[in-house]
């Protein structure tokens, strides 16, 4: 009774205290402090109303237990009825949420979709928040296990919030977006759109922290090839268009992150950016601190962006060919698609979920089915083994190559060749001298047809050294003497290397030339390979001239100049050295003489000099021969013309005779008779 009286008094006192405050509220004089006190009083009143009155201690305990149970039921009912608040709804434990999802019969209802939406949001946020360099490969399968198509807005928002909260993990978040972008390009594009819009808003509001965070995420997306490099150049141009201390500082941090990538992809654009930095530095209108930052940026560029060299190896998870690059600009009209962040009832929810499950199986594979198949195979292994053996016997003749039913497997991945190259490389690099290396390589029993792998690897290892090592030349010489097939492969390698000599660096070019010079000097390589060399101004480049210079200089050192000259003047090899000592026109001959003289081997060109001196006489002799041949041809032509004219006249006379045979016969007979009559008269006169 005393409690009731005190409760009534307290309620009356509260009511009395509230009445003047309502008048003050109407008068516009209501304070936050008074409102806070009123809330406290209301809580006390509710506590007093809910307390048991007029019962015994035992009955009060039983009633309290029943009340707690009913209160829990009412709490769940109120949670369902109230729905989500600003914080995402009342907290429900995960096991309770799973139980509630199983109990719901209507899988397409709004309540069920609401609960799955909350679960999806919490799962995506949890996975994004705990990702780091060490566990990103484990997080990705779990992330693809969630419905990323339905929660693409949640994913984009979670990425941006997490990156804004911890910018040091920007590289990890960018790598996560890059991998997701390969499977769902819409998600990568959505993240990029929102980052661009966030940067534009922050730039207009002069919000430096948000600008720094957004620009850093853009830089890493450019490095991961999710965004095009033109976006980076546009962002730098915007920041440096009207330079201030803050904008220049943001631009400097951005260039530090993306500078190495721009130097590889767009060196001209990076050069223009640094020219703009140099102009700002010369103007001197910014603070001294920012000027020192620009100078440190130039020093970093000179050092090759040491410490900021692209994507770390642990986060380089996507091949360049598999990545999808979005070409978005700062000036494009972009839609943030904020409606994707809000729950909406899907009338085709079940169908869309099934479609994503099929898509998830394509991405991750179905492990459950494989386990079930393995279990079923273990139960009846005997029957399956017999069936598999019978099936293989039937399929082998169809697949195989042998007539006896054996199956021939062709390795299209060339794993054996890769392993062979690795073994050859390790053997060459780990041996102390060429004899040990040759012995180990011969014990490998390199299969026929794979000799080219040894020759190629030998040349590659030799070219990678800082200076030429005679070790490689001796090893190549040993294999050429052991098996003639290696001579053929070295000859083909010489031709290939000379054709591609313009692609080699100077150091590689020098080592390769010295290697082949050693093989030529020891006759491990036939001298017929020099037919590939043509020393003319049109047929040589700067790289090929350096190669020829080092080749012949090494030959002159290994063999003395006299022996080399004798070998090059061998009459049986003249056709193979016609390109080295050209004699077609004076211009090419003079070029070859000048080339060998400039490299200190003018003694090899004695025959060429004599040939060049005698070339005018030879030319005059050739002209005389040509004129004589022309005159002879003219006389022969005149004789042939006369004979042809006589033939024509005889042919014409024969034709005329054939046309008038009777008249010609009569005239011929008369003329013959007259000639007979005149002839004895002449004889008589002579006698007289």
VENRA-V260354 format. One record per residue. PHI is phi as a letter, one per 30 degrees, with the letter a starting at -180 (NA if undefined). Layout:
((PHI) (PHI))
//
This chain:
((NA) (d) (d) (d) (d) (d) (d) (d) (d) (d) (d) (d) (d) (d) (d) (d) (d) (d) (d) (d) (d) (d) (d) (d) (d) (d) (d) (i) (c) (c) (c) (d) (d) (d) (d) (d) (d) (d) (d) (d) (d) (d) (d) (d) (d) (d) (d) (d) (d) (d) (d) (d) (b) (i) (b) (d) (d) (d) (d) (d) (d) (d) (d) (d) (d) (d) (d) (d) (d) (d) (d) (d) (d) (d) (d) (d) (d) (d) (d) (d) (d) (d) (i) (d) (c) (d) (d) (j) (j) (d) (d) (b) (e) (e) (d) (d) (d) (d) (d) (d) (d) (d) (d) (d) (d) (d) (d) (c) (d) (d) (d) (d) (d) (d) (d) (d) (d) (d) (d) (d) (d) (d) (d) (d) (d) (d) (d) (d) (d) (c) (d) (a) (d) (d) (c) (d) (d) (d) (d) (e) (d) (d) (d) (d) (d) (d) (d) (d) (d) (d) (c) (d) (d) (d) (d) (d) (d) (d) (d) (d) (d) (d) (d) (d) (d) (b) (d) (d) (c) (d) (d) (d) (d) (d) (d) (d) (d) (d) (d) (d) (d) (d) (c) (b) (d) (d) (d) (d) (d) (d) (d) (d) (e) (d) (d) (d) (d) (d) (d) (d) (d) (d) (d) (d) (d) (h) (c) (d) (d) (d) (d) (d) (d) (d) (d) (d) (d) (d) (d) (d) (d) (d) (d) (d) (i) (d) (c) (d) (d) (d) (d) (d) (d) (d) (d) (d) (d) (d) (d) (c) (d) (b) (d) (b) (d) (d) (d) (d) (d) (d) (d) (d) (d) (d) (d) (d) (d) (c) (d) (d) (d) (d) (d) (d) (c) (b) (d) (d) (d) (d) (d) (d) (d) (d) (d) (d) (d) (d) (d) (d) (d) (d) (d) (i) (c) (c) (d) (d) (d) (d) (d) (d) (d) (d) (d) (d) (d) (d) (d) (d) (d) (d) (d) (i) (h) (d) (j) (b) (c) (i) (d) (d) (d) (d) (c) (d) (c) (b) (d) (d) (d) (d) (d) (c) (c) (c) (c) (c) (b) (d) (c) (d) (d) (c) (c) (d) (h) (d) (d) (d) (d) (c) (d) (b) (d) (c) (d) (c) (d) (d) (d) (d) (d) (d) (d) (d) (d) (d) (d) (d) (d) (d) (d) (c) (i) (c) (d) (d) (d) (d) (d) (d) (d) (d) (d) (d) (d) (d) (d) (c) (d) (d) (d) (d) (d) (d) (d) (d) (d) (d) (d) (d) (d) (d) (d) (d) (d) (d) (d) (d) (c) (d) (d) (d) (j) (d) (c) (c) (c) (c) (d) (d) (d) (h) (d) (d) (d) (d) (d) (d) (d) (d) (d) (d) (d) (d) (d) (d) (d) (c) (d) (d) (b) (d) (d) (d) (d) (d) (d) (d) (d) (d) (d) (d) (h) (d) (d) (d) (j) (c) (d) (d) (d) (d) (d) (d) (d) (d) (d) (d) (d) (d) (d) (d) (d) (d) (b) (d) (c) (d) (e) (d) (d) (d) (d) (d) (d) (d) (d) (d) (d) (d) (b) (d) (d) (d) (d) (d) (d) (d) (d) (d) (d) (d) (d) (d) (d) (d) (d) (c) (d) (d) (d) (d) (d) (d) (d) (d) (d) (d) (d) (d) (d) (d) (d) (d) (d) (d) (d) (d) (d) (c) (h) (d) (b) (d) (d) (d) (d) (d) (d) (d) (c) (b) (c) (b) (d) (d) (c) (b) (c) (d) (d) (d) (d) (d) (d) (d) (e) (d) (d) (d) (d) (d) (d) (d) (d) (d) (c) (d) (d) (d) (d) (d) (d) (d) (d) (d) (c) (d) (d) (d) (c) (d) (d) (d) (c) (d) (d) (d) (b) (d) (b) (d) (b) (e) (d) (d) (d) (d) (d) (d) (d) (d) (d) (d) (d) (d) (c) (i) (b) (d) (d) (d) (c) (d) (d) (d) (d) (d) (d) (d) (d) (d) (d) (d) (d) (d) (d) (d) (d) (d) (d) (d) (e) (d) (d) (d) (d) (d) (d) (e) (d) (d) (d) (d) (d) (d) (e) (d) (d) (d) (d) (d) (d) (d) (d) (d) (d) (d) (d) (d) (d) (d) (d) (d) (d) (d) (d) (b) (d) (d) (d) (d) (d) (d) (d) (d) (d) (d) (d) (d) (d) (d) (d) (d) (d) (d) (d) (d) (d) (d) (d) (d) (d) (d) (d) (d))
//
